Amino acid sequence: MKPGDLVVRHSYGGDVLFRIEAVRNASAILRGADYRLLADAPMKDLSIVTHPELTDASKQVRIKEAQTTDRIQQQQLHQQMSWIDRQSQPGQPSYFEVPGVVLHLDGDANYMKKSMQLYSTMRVPAHGIYVHESRMAEMVHRLLPQVKPDIIVITGHDGVLKHRNPQSGYYSLGGYKNSQNFVNAVQVARDYEKSMDGLIVIAGACQSHYEALLHAGANFASSPGRILIHALDPVYVAIKASYTPFKDTINLPEVISGTISGMDGVGGIETRGRYRLGLPRPKAQSQPAAMPYSSIQA
């Protein structure tokens, strides 16, 4: 087995598909293929998966992805039509849409690509940066003044450490693989824009320290139940924020239950949307719906 191979763990019943990131002695560093989980396992505990699309776990994930994407598209279409209808008057020039701009930092290059594809499909203007979790605070500090987004997504891989201090339980940041890195990045974002409606912050990955991320200033975070979250869950929340009218608050039960992971995977606080209408319609669009992503490694 080598880096890049898709594998499952025998000891967990092959419940999650992983990609080997690195091999160290007799152990492998693993990143979830569908879930934002960072783990390690003995090589002898792993089996290579040659046809991941045929596994029951992957089939179920693909079905859930399609259902969630379709549901968000339908909600988005209904919302846009009702919002435009309320604003339009007979004989007036047609309105144009200004959805919220997203800056998406991701610790996984494959997830970054999938996220940008979904932003493009949903016509959300998005800038994507692939950067190691340990460098996210630095990149947030550098990029926020350049991009000036309405929404920032700070995500990648995380997980609860197997050998954490049992006395602190789930409430010590030292018991997580990357939660401290996400908290640092959220604090930088909130120092840049203190208003929770001025900059919507979505942060976390699988099993991340939900309470610490909210305390640091995130509007939405994972994971209240310390469960695995799907790779696209932060993206679904960002899309909802981008297309919720600025006069309205984001429907919390709708957006959270609409993610693949649900209430145990993602939580948040009351937040206004960033979608606006303009008049009259410009003759040319100034930028594409989704910007190409950049690849930056630590």
Secondary structure, 3 states (H helix, E strand, C coil): CCCCCEEEEHHHCCCCCEEEEEEECCEEEEEECCECEEEEEEHHHEEECCCHHHCHHHHHHHHHHHHHHHHHHHHHHHHHHHHHHHHCCCCCCCCEEECCCEEEEECCHHHHHHHHHHHHHCCCCEEEEECCHHHHHHHHHHHHHHHCCCEEEEECCECECCCCCCCCCCCCHHHECCHHHHHHHHHHHHHHCCCCCCCEEEECCCCCCHHHHHHHCCCEECCCCCCCCECCHHHHHHHHHHCCECCCECCHHHHHHCCCCCCCCCEECCCECCEEEECCCCCCCCCCCCCCCEECCC
